């Protein structure tokens, strides 16, 4: 199938947003407190940078996904709202500041992600590992989920992150193979599967997790094929959510999935053997992440 030119896609008009995707604007006391802490410590969150629709709910409850290694990505994926270009030199003090924020908020579950840093030999794996170590040194009993880039397919950076001992290893698949060239600058579908498979081989005690966004023009049969592939490499936690176009400069959303369609995909995924599936229009990779981990743990007992 031929690839539609990006400029042609971007010119397409937006579809009206259905009621089930409308959320309350953030502004609660908990939201303001967390926002102030992030600004004071000069920390980034993917909640803000990626324009997550759940930011009001999550920040109200004191939950955030920390984004390390700066706020400029070396890749320019067609769906992503995070700025891209040449990143500044990474900050060696960032792991300590993240650990301080976790301790200050008294969090029991933390999600750490990052921009892609293809300019670094290890893709930023050292900072990931050091952040895990610093958090554990300051907050006892905290569980840590990492949402990592693909490290350009290198095995050593992945091993370094796993050696630091995260509780969940997450790497998002994002879309179906046919749309990778269009949507994922620098990404490769086989590389994604390889990373998830390697994680299972390197550290079988650490569950793997991945997510897909729907609405970029994929066929249902393609989504089903991806689910089969993910089970073959041992993925245990799956998230399925609706793609929402961040701006007119990003890939258009081809269609909205109805909540009933998400429910049917969840049923199918569970029948394939995933330990836990979070599926819905507003679902994002880190949405209710602690609950996802709890649900998986109950199935493993």
C-alpha angles and dihedrals in degrees: 000000000000121000116243112232112259093233090055092051093048090054092062115106122251119257117235112264114248121232094254090065097052115105135183116265112253121251112119123137091255090051093051092047094053092044091053092050092050092050093046092052093041092237129152128221128200085220089073102029094051094042092238112196091216097059094108094053096042097044091046087061093045096253123132139159109234115220112207133189094050133289101276119088125208090218129065106211112187095233101043127100095199114111117255133203136081109343122218122247108291120255116246090196094059097090091056092049092050090050090050091052092049091050093045092052091042090226121184095192126039133184119203122191136157147198117263110272104191087157090072122077092228096034089240096301092138091058091048091051094044091050090054091049094047093049093050091048092056105033120045119214096011117148117220129204119189123203102198137188120240094261086223089286096299115148098204097065091049090051091050092054093046091048089059088064112241116182095224128025111208128184118165122231089195100185147003122288095254091060098045094094090051100041110025115058107206093000126122125197095217089050091055092052091045092054093050091047093048091051090055090049096045096043113011091173091064111079118228125224136188141174142212129203116212130209103059093110102280121150120237090240089057091052090050090051090053091051089054091049092050093052090050089060093046103253109170105182122050131184124194121188143159119268112233119194109241094203144340088272092064133076112289122246106246097199145346119245115223117234088246090060090052089050091052092049089051090052090050094047093051090050088056091058107263109154094221133006127192108192129169145104095272097038115124129178095265098033108127087348093163091053090050090053092047091051092050092048090055091054091049095055 
